[in-house]
Amino acid sequence: MGLQKRRPCGAAADINELEYISALHQTGKDELREDGSIQTCDIVAFLMSRHGIEVTEEEVLDKIIGTFGQRTVDSRSDIDLIQLLALLLIPLLSKAKQSLDQAQQASNTIRRQSGTCLHRQKGDSRWPDADIIESVLRMMLHDATGDATLRPLTKELIRQILRFYGEGEASNNEQLLDEMVLAVTPDSITDIEGEPILLDQHSFAHGLTHDVQHYNIDFENSMTTNFHDVFSDEQKGDVKEGNSVKTVRTLSCIDYTADTFRSKSYVVILWVAWILTYFSYLQSQNVLTMAKLQCDEFEFGCTLAQGILNWLVIMFQLSVLGSIFIIAASAGNVKNANPFLMVVGICATLIFIVLPFFLELSVGVVSTKKSREGINPVLYHLSVICGFILLIDPVMNIFQRLLPEKSSFLMFVQKHMDNTRLEAAVKRAASFKMNRLVRNACDVHKAAELDGGIGQGLETRYGIAMLAFAKASDQKEELMNFRQTWKRIWNRELFEDEGIWLTTHVLAGNLAQVTVCVLLATLFAIVYSSELFQQGLDHLDKLVPGYSQRWRLLVPLFFGISCGQLTIISIISKYIPSSINTILLFRSGGFETLKGNSFLKLRYAVDNSSLLFGSIFWGEFLR
């Protein structure tokens, strides 16, 4: 199918994806840090770009990096890949702890507020296996002490484990060892006589999650954004106590690089509406007449000047009028937008799209006088239909603020009109991918146990697992073909499992291609049924009396139009699957990222990706 390629899979692909995440978050222009570290300046830039949160490097150090023991801004104030992985594992460890607690209470299911079950059985794609904590604990005990048997928790045992894994400095910190013992000691299992407790899966899980107990694992199943989960209080409907931040306006309504506006569908329809409006009222014969020079058109100088003037008019229409319309109509397409901005967006849609359909006037380079010839009536009606669709979104958003928060109408709006559903899918994908990462790591250890390794001088599970990982690092799988990709798009697996985020300019470009394809087919139908075209066919028939000659024109004409339309449809249908497979190749290591020089060039001027829309659309007229 042309889309079949192979990409790394398993544990090696998981490591490549972590490196890919690091490469995307780094803000250095001249080089990438191959150790995968993310510095305070990178986090400051990300929070501003993605959420409009203004913080200083000192605040990032205190709230995020400081959790790993670093408290001063220097060349080492960063997060490495291991620390990044530790942060990402918090939800999974919390769910594993909850599974153990429920198992201890002889419960077979874990229920959410919606009433559905979160299984802790093997095979659940977003819930860790019930035995994962015990498996890791026994592996650590085996490697550090030579025996996987559970034993009492002491400072010496923790010291021994830390030294085995290369944390010599931490193992000599007596205060840290005391705090670790206290963290692993849940109140419910503290020995009355003060004797050391047993380091089993329950006490180990308590120690792993002791400092993250406020994390709500139900966030990944809620129809909310990450910003809402962190800063909004669901019960009070206000900002969580102690979680207030300073936000600034970043013109997210026209941020086509990061897609930080409120509704992606609104932007897609907006661009299609502008295209239809341009061809309806800005490229009409009346406009061309107003821009025509009063001179002999057969003179070279006049022809050249007329051509320059025509392109200046087009530039003014697209750059000036287009910018005014797009920015004004998008003004209310931001999260928690001011009602005034929504009114500005409504007025822009009415003035540029709706009113021209009902009024006829000529002002400068704009003419709303209607032509009933050719495809013009179709353009007029499609344009005004898009205008009314655009009015629905801001009007419904205003109503949304007046309705009860838990109303079914509000849930419908959130699900189908804004980006909340898409961000919620990314949260679920993060849960799926982290669970898959842990299971892939477990598969490596299981393969190591089956292969043996003790006789080769590797007497720790850690050692034989590293050897098994090296053997499995070249595993590859087939990328999805055309049909599989669209099937997984339809059932939303690519969004909720892989976390695919299709950028707005790609969707808008594809929809514009569909629009052009339909308009070209409509134009051909109108031309074919016109009186002038039929007279031409009749004239061909008269060239050879008794024999119809129109087939000499119709056969190549229909063949060319059909092939052209099929080519357009083929490209349209393959563009998104091709983009998705390219993303998966970058994530899994099929293409170089963190440790490749070519990826550094791809990170320059990422805003240039928004130019895809123009090239996709205008390219249709060149095919």
C-alpha positions in Angstrom: 0.0 0.0 0.0 3.0 2.3 0.2 2.5 2.9 3.9 4.1 -0.5 5.0 7.2 0.1 7.0 8.8 -1.5 10.0 9.5 0.2 13.3 11.1 -0.8 16.6 8.8 -2.3 19.2 8.9 -3.5 22.8 11.2 -2.1 25.5 13.6 -0.6 23.0 10.8 1.5 21.5 9.8 2.7 24.9 13.3 4.0 25.6 13.3 5.7 22.2 10.0 7.4 23.0 11.4 8.7 26.2 14.4 10.2 24.3 11.9 11.6 21.8 10.0 13.4 24.6 13.2 14.8 25.9 14.3 16.0 22.5 11.0 17.8 22.0 11.2 19.5 25.4 14.7 20.8 25.1 14.9 24.4 23.9 18.6 24.5 22.8 19.0 25.7 19.2 22.6 24.6 18.5 22.7 21.1 20.1 20.7 18.5 22.0 21.8 17.1 25.3 22.2 13.4 24.5 21.8 12.4 28.1 18.1 13.4 27.8 18.2 15.9 30.6 15.4 18.6 30.8 16.5 21.8 32.4 14.6 24.5 34.2 14.6 26.8 31.2 13.0 24.1 29.1 10.1 23.7 31.7 9.6 27.5 31.9 9.3 27.7 28.1 6.9 24.7 27.9 4.6 26.1 30.6 4.4 29.4 28.9 3.9 28.0 25.4 1.4 25.3 26.2 -0.6 26.7 29.1 0.3 30.4 29.3 1.7 30.0 32.8 4.4 32.4 33.7 7.0 31.0 36.2 10.6 31.6 37.0 13.4 29.1 37.0 13.5 29.3 40.8 9.9 28.4 41.1 10.4 25.4 38.7 13.3 24.3 40.8 11.3 24.5 44.0 8.1 22.8 42.8 9.4 20.2 40.3 13.2 19.7 40.2 13.5 20.3 43.9 11.5 17.1 44.6 14.7 15.2 43.5 16.9 17.0 46.0 18.2 19.9 43.9 17.5 23.3 45.4 19.9 25.7 43.6 19.9 26.8 39.9 23.1 25.7 38.3 24.4 23.6 35.4 23.1 20.5 37.1 19.5 21.7 37.9 17.8 19.4 35.5 15.8 16.2 35.2 17.4 13.2 33.6 15.5 10.4 31.9 15.4 8.2 35.0 13.8 11.0 37.0 11.4 11.8 34.1 10.4 8.1 34.1 9.9 8.3 37.9 7.4 11.2 37.5 5.6 9.4 34.7 5.3 6.2 36.8 3.4 8.0 39.7 -0.1 7.2 38.3 0.8 3.6 37.7 2.3 3.1 41.1 -0.8 4.7 42.7 -3.1 2.3 40.9 -0.9 -0.7 41.8 -1.1 0.4 45.5 -4.8 0.7 45.3 -5.0 -2.8 43.8 -3.1 -4.2 46.7 -5.2 -2.3 49.2 -8.4 -3.7 47.6 -7.0 -7.2 47.5 -6.1 -6.9 51.1 -9.8 -6.1 51.8 -10.9 -9.1 49.7 -12.5 -7.0 47.0 -12.4 -8.1 43.4 -13.2 -4.8 41.7 -12.3 -1.1 42.0 -15.0 1.3 41.2 -14.9 4.8 39.9 -17.5 7.4 40.3 -19.2 6.5 37.1 -19.9 3.0 38.4 -17.7 1.1 36.0 -15.0 -1.3 37.1 -11.2 -0.7 36.9 -9.8 -4.2 36.6 -6.6 -5.1 38.2 -6.4 -8.4 36.4 -3.7 -9.3 33.9 -4.5 -8.0 30.4 -6.2 -4.7 31.3 -4.5 -2.2 29.0 -4.5 0.7 31.6 -4.3 -1.0 34.9 -1.1 -2.6 36.2 -0.9 -6.3 36.8 -1.6 -7.1 40.4 1.8 -8.8 41.0 4.0 -6.0 39.6 5.0 -4.6 43.0 5.9 -8.0 44.5 7.9 -9.0 41.3 10.0 -5.8 41.4 10.6 -6.2 45.2 11.8 -9.7 44.9 14.1 -8.8 42.0 15.7 -6.0 44.0 16.1 -8.3 47.1 17.7 -11.0 44.9 20.1 -8.7 43.3 21.1 -6.8 46.4 21.3 -9.6 48.9 21.4 -12.8 46.8 18.1 -14.1 48.1 14.6 -13.0 47.1 13.0 -14.1 50.4 11.0 -11.3 52.1 12.7 -10.0 55.2 12.3 -7.3 57.9 13.0 -3.7 56.8 16.1 -2.2 58.3 18.4 0.7 57.5 21.1 -1.7 56.6 18.9 -3.4 54.1 18.0 -0.1 52.4 21.7 0.8 52.5 22.6 -2.5 50.8 20.0 -2.0 48.0 21.1 1.6 47.4 24.8 0.6 47.1 24.0 -2.2 44.7 22.2 0.2 42.3 25.1 2.7 42.4 23.6 5.2 44.9 26.7 5.3 47.2 26.2 8.9 48.4 22.6 8.3 49.3 23.4 5.1 51.1 25.7 7.1 53.6 23.0 9.7 54.3 21.6 8.5 57.7 18.8 11.1 57.7 17.7 9.9 54.3 17.7 6.3 55.5 15.6 7.1 58.5 13.1 8.9 56.4 12.9 6.0 54.0 12.2 3.6 56.8 9.4 5.9 58.1 7.9 6.2 54.6 7.7 2.5 54.1 6.0 2.0 57.5 2.2 2.4 57.1 0.3 3.1 60.3 -1.8 0.0 59.9 1.1 -2.5 59.9 3.5 -0.8 62.4 4.8 -3.4 64.9 3.5 -2.6 68.4 6.8 -3.6 70.1 8.8 -1.4 67.8 10.4 -4.3 65.9 11.2 -3.9 62.2 8.2 -4.6 59.9 8.3 -7.1 57.1 9.3 -5.5 53.8 6.6 -7.1 51.6 4.6 -5.9 48.7 2.2 -3.8 50.9 4.9 -1.9 52.8 7.0 -1.5 49.6 3.9 -0.1 47.8 3.3 2.3 50.7 6.8 3.6 50.5 6.7 4.1 46.8 3.5 6.2 47.0 3.8 7.7 50.4 4.6 11.2 49.1 2.1 11.2 46.2 -1.1 10.3 48.0 -2.8 13.4 46.8 -2.6 12.4 43.2 -6.1 11.4 42.0 -5.9 8.4 39.6 -9.5 9.2 38.4 -8.1 12.2 36.5 -7.2 9.9 33.5 -10.8 8.9 33.1 -12.4 12.4 33.5 -13.5 14.6 30.6 -11.1 17.4 31.6 -7.8 18.9 30.6 -4.5 18.6 32.5 -4.7 22.3 33.5 -8.2 21.7 35.0 -7.0 18.6 36.9 -4.1 20.5 38.5 -5.6 23.9 39.2 -9.4 23.6 39.4 -11.4 22.5 42.4 -14.3 20.3 41.2 -16.4 20.8 44.3 -15.9 24.6 44.8 -15.7 25.4 41.1 -12.7 27.6 41.8 -8.9 27.4 41.9 -7.5 24.8 44.3 -6.1 26.2 47.5 -2.4 26.9 47.1 -2.4 26.1 43.4 -2.9 29.6 42.0 -0.5 30.6 39.2 0.1 33.7 37.0 -1.2 33.3 33.5 -0.6 35.6 30.6 -2.3 35.9 27.2 -0.4 34.3 24.4 -2.8 34.8 21.5 -3.7 31.1 21.8 -6.7 31.8 19.5 -4.3 31.8 16.5 -1.7 29.4 17.8 -1.6 26.9 15.0 1.7 25.4 16.1 0.7 24.1 19.5 -3.1 24.1 19.0 -3.8 25.8 22.4 -7.1 27.3 21.3 -10.4 26.0 22.7 -11.9 24.3 19.6 -10.1 22.6 16.8 -13.3 22.0 14.8 -14.0 25.8 14.9 -10.6 26.6 13.3 -11.0 24.0 10.6 -14.5 25.3 9.6 -13.2 28.9 9.9 -10.5 28.3 7.3 -12.8 26.5 4.9 -15.4 29.3 5.3 -12.7 31.9 4.4 -11.7 30.0 1.3 -15.3 29.8 0.1 -15.8 33.5 0.9 -12.7 34.5 -1.0 -13.8 32.7 -4.2 -17.4 34.0 -3.7 -16.9 37.7 -3.2 -13.2 38.6 -3.5 -12.4 36.9 -6.9 -15.6 37.9 -8.7 -15.6 39.6 -12.0 -16.8 42.8 -10.3 -13.6 43.0 -8.3 -11.4 42.4 -11.3 -13.2 45.1 -13.1 -12.6 47.7 -10.3 -8.9 46.8 -10.4 -8.6 47.2 -14.2 -6.3 49.9 -15.7 -7.7 52.3 -18.2 -5.2 51.6 -21.0 -4.6 49.5 -24.1 -4.4 46.0 -22.8 -2.4 44.9 -25.8 0.5 47.1 -24.9 3.3 45.2 -23.1 3.7 47.9 -20.4 0.0 48.0 -19.7 -0.2 44.2 -19.5 2.7 44.0 -17.1 1.2 46.7 -14.9 -2.2 45.0 -14.9 -0.6 41.8 -13.9 1.3 43.4 -11.0 -1.9 45.2 -9.9 -3.9 42.0 -10.0 -1.4 40.3 -7.7 -1.3 43.3 -5.3 -5.1 43.1 -5.0 -4.9 39.4 -4.3 -2.1 40.0 -1.7 -4.2 42.7 0.0 -7.3 40.5 0.0 -5.5 37.4 1.4 -3.0 39.1 3.8 -4.9 42.1 5.1 -8.6 41.2 4.9 -7.8 37.5 5.6 -5.7 38.3 8.7 -8.4 40.7 10.0 -11.1 38.1 9.5 -9.2 35.1 10.9 -8.0 37.0 14.0 -11.3 38.7 14.7 -13.4 35.6 14.1 -11.0 33.5 16.3 -10.9 36.1 19.2 -13.4 34.1 21.3 -11.9 30.7 20.5 -9.8 30.6 23.7 -10.4 28.8 27.0 -12.5 30.9 29.5 -12.8 33.6 26.9 -14.1 37.0 27.8 -17.7 37.4 26.6 -16.6 40.6 24.7 -14.2 38.5 22.6 -16.9 36.1 21.8 -19.1 39.0 20.6 -16.2 40.2 18.4 -16.0 36.7 16.8 -19.7 36.6 16.2 -19.6 40.1 14.6 -16.6 39.1 12.3 -18.5 36.1 11.1 -21.7 38.1 10.4 -19.8 40.9 8.6 -17.5 38.8 6.4 -19.6 35.7 5.7 -23.3 35.9 6.6 -24.3 39.5 5.6 -22.6 39.3 2.1 -25.0 36.5 1.2 -28.0 38.8 1.8 -26.6 42.1 0.7 -25.3 43.3 -2.7 -22.8 46.1 -2.7 -19.4 47.0 -4.1 -16.7 48.6 -1.9 -13.1 48.7 -3.0 -11.8 45.2 -3.6 -14.9 43.6 -2.2 -18.1 43.0 -4.2 -21.1 41.0 -3.0 -23.0 41.3 -6.2 -24.2 37.8 -7.1 -23.6 36.0 -10.3 -25.9 33.1 -11.3 -23.5 31.6 -13.7 -21.4 28.5 -13.3 -20.4 27.4 -9.8 -21.0 30.7 -8.1 -24.4 29.9 -6.6 -22.9 26.8 -5.0 -20.1 28.8 -3.5 -22.5 31.4 -2.1 -24.6 28.8 -0.3 -21.7 26.8 1.0 -20.1 29.9 2.4 -23.2 31.0 4.3 -23.7 27.5 5.6 -20.2 27.5 7.1 -21.0 31.0 8.5 -24.0 29.7 10.4 -22.0 26.7 11.7 -19.4 29.1 13.0 -22.0 31.1 14.8 -23.1 28.0 16.7 -19.9 27.5 18.6 -19.6 31.0 20.3 -23.4 31.1 21.0 -23.3 27.6 22.6 -20.2 28.6 24.6 -22.1 31.6 26.0 -25.0 29.3 26.9 -22.6 26.9 28.4 -21.7 29.4 31.1 -25.3 29.8 32.1 -26.1 26.1 32.4 -25.5 23.9 35.4 -22.0 22.4 35.3 -23.2 18.7 35.2 -26.0 19.2 32.6 -26.1 16.8 29.7 -26.0 19.7 27.3 -22.7 20.9 28.8 -21.2 17.4 28.4 -22.3 17.3 24.8 -20.6 20.7 24.1 -17.4 19.6 25.8 -17.4 16.3 24.0 -18.0 17.5 20.4 -17.2 21.2 20.2 -13.9 21.9 22.0 -10.5 20.2 22.6 -11.4 18.8 26.0 -12.2 15.4 24.6 -8.9 15.3 22.7 -6.9 16.2 25.8 -8.8 13.7 27.8 -7.8 11.1 25.2 -4.2 12.0 25.6 -4.4 11.4 29.3 -5.8 8.0 28.7 -3.1 7.3 26.2 -0.5 8.2 28.7 -1.9 5.6 31.1 -2.0 3.0 28.4 1.6 3.7 27.2 3.1 3.7 30.8 1.3 0.4 31.5 2.7 -1.0 28.2 6.2 0.2 29.1 6.1 -1.6 32.4 4.8 -4.8 30.8 7.4 -4.6 28.1 10.1 -4.3 30.9 8.6 -7.3 32.7 8.7 -9.3 29.4 12.4 -8.6 29.2 12.9 -10.0 32.6 10.8 -13.0 31.9 12.8 -13.7 28.7 16.0 -13.3 30.7 14.8 -15.9 33.2 14.0 -18.3 30.4 17.3 -17.8 28.7 19.2 -18.3 32.0 22.5 -16.4 32.3 23.8 -17.6 35.7 26.2 -19.9 34.0 27.6 -17.0 32.0 28.8 -15.1 35.1 25.7 -12.9 35.3 24.3 -13.7 38.8 21.9 -10.9 39.1 18.5 -10.5 37.5 19.5 -7.0 36.6 22.5 -8.3 34.6 20.7 -11.0 32.7 17.9 -8.6 32.0 20.3 -6.2 30.4 21.6 -9.0 28.2 18.0 -9.9 27.2 17.3 -6.3 26.4 20.3 -6.1 24.1 19.1 -9.2 22.3 15.5 -7.9 21.9 16.5 -4.3 21.0 16.4 -5.1 17.3 12.8 -6.3 17.3 10.6 -4.6 14.8 6.9 -4.7 13.8 5.0 -3.6 10.7 3.5 -0.2 10.7 -0.2 0.0 10.1 -1.4 -0.1 6.5 -4.0 2.3 5.0 -7.0 0.3 6.1 -5.7 -0.4 9.6 -4.9 3.2 10.2 -8.4 4.5 9.3 -10.0 1.7 11.3 -8.0 2.7 14.4 -8.9 6.4 13.7 -12.6 5.4 13.5 -12.6 3.4 16.8 -10.4 6.1 18.4 -7.6 3.6 19.4 -5.0 5.9 17.9 -6.1 8.8 20.1 -6.7 6.9 23.4 -3.9 4.3 23.1 -1.2 6.1 21.1 -2.1 9.7 22.0 -2.0 10.8 18.4 -2.8 14.6 18.1 -3.7 15.6 14.5 -2.7 19.3 14.1 -5.3 21.7 13.0 -3.5 22.8 9.8 -3.4 19.2 8.6 -7.1 18.7 9.2 -8.0 22.1 7.7 -5.8 21.3 4.7 -7.5 17.9 4.2 -10.9 19.4 4.5 -10.0 22.1 2.0 -8.9 19.4 -0.4 -12.2 17.7 0.0 -14.0 21.0 -0.7 -11.9 21.6 -3.8 -12.6 18.1 -5.0 -16.4 18.6 -4.6 -16.3 22.0 -6.2 -14.3 20.7 -9.2 -16.9 17.9 -9.7 -19.7 20.4 -9.4 -18.0 22.8 -11.9 -17.6 20.0 -14.4 -21.3 19.0 -14.0 -22.4 22.6 -14.6 -20.1 23.1 -17.6 -21.3 19.8 -19.1 -25.0 20.7 -18.8 -24.5 24.2 -20.1 -26.1 25.2 -23.4 -22.8 26.3 -24.9 -21.1 23.0 -24.2 -24.1 21.0 -25.6 -24.0 23.2 -28.7 -20.3 22.3 -29.1 -21.2 18.6 -28.9 -23.9 19.0 -31.5 -21.4 20.7 -33.8 -19.0 17.8 -33.5 -21.8 15.4 -34.5 -22.4 17.4 -37.7 -18.7 17.1 -38.8 -19.3 13.6 -40.1 -22.9 13.1 -41.2 -24.5 9.9 -39.9 -21.7 9.3 -37.3 -21.6 10.7 -33.8 -18.2 12.3 -33.1 -18.9 13.7 -29.6 -17.2 10.6 -28.1 -13.8 12.0 -29.4 -14.2 14.8 -26.8 -16.2 13.1 -24.1 -14.1 10.0 -23.7 -10.8 11.8 -22.9 -12.6 14.5 -21.0 -14.4 12.0 -18.7 -11.2 9.9 -18.4 -9.1 12.9 -17.5 -11.6 14.2 -14.9 -12.1 10.8 -13.4 -8.4 10.1 -13.1 -7.8 13.6 -11.6 -10.6 13.2 -9.0 -9.4 9.7 -8.1 -5.9 11.0 -7.7 -7.1 13.8 -5.4 -9.2 11.4 -3.3 -6.3 9.0 -3.1 -3.9 11.7 -1.8 -6.5 13.0 0.6 -7.2 9.6 2.1 -3.5 8.7 2.5 -2.2 12.1 3.9 -3.4 11.5 7.4 -2.3 7.8 7.6 1.1 8.8 6.3 1.4 11.6 8.9 0.4 9.2 11.7 2.9 6.6 10.6 5.7 9.2 10.4 4.8 10.3 14.0 5.0 6.6 15.2 8.4 6.2 13.5 9.8 9.2 15.3 8.4 8.0 18.6 9.6 4.5 18.4 13.1 5.2 17.0 12.5 4.5 13.4 13.9 7.9 12.7 16.7 9.5 14.7 15.7 12.0 17.4 17.7 12.8 20.5 21.0 11.4 19.2 20.6 12.3 15.5 21.9 15.5 13.9 19.0 15.5 11.4 16.4 15.9 14.1 18.0 19.1 15.3 17.3 20.7 12.0 13.6 19.7 12.1 13.2 21.6 15.4 14.0 25.0 13.8 11.0 27.3 13.1 8.3 24.8 14.0 5.8 27.5 13.1 6.6 26.8 9.5 4.4 23.7 9.7 1.4 26.0 9.5 2.4 26.7 5.9 1.2 23.2 5.1 -2.3 24.4 4.8 -1.6 26.8 1.9 0.5 24.2 0.1 -2.0 21.5 0.5 -4.9 23.7 -0.7 -3.3 25.5 -3.6 -1.6 22.3 -4.7 -5.0 20.9 -5.7 -5.2 23.4 -8.6 -1.8 22.2 -9.9 -2.8 18.6 -10.2 
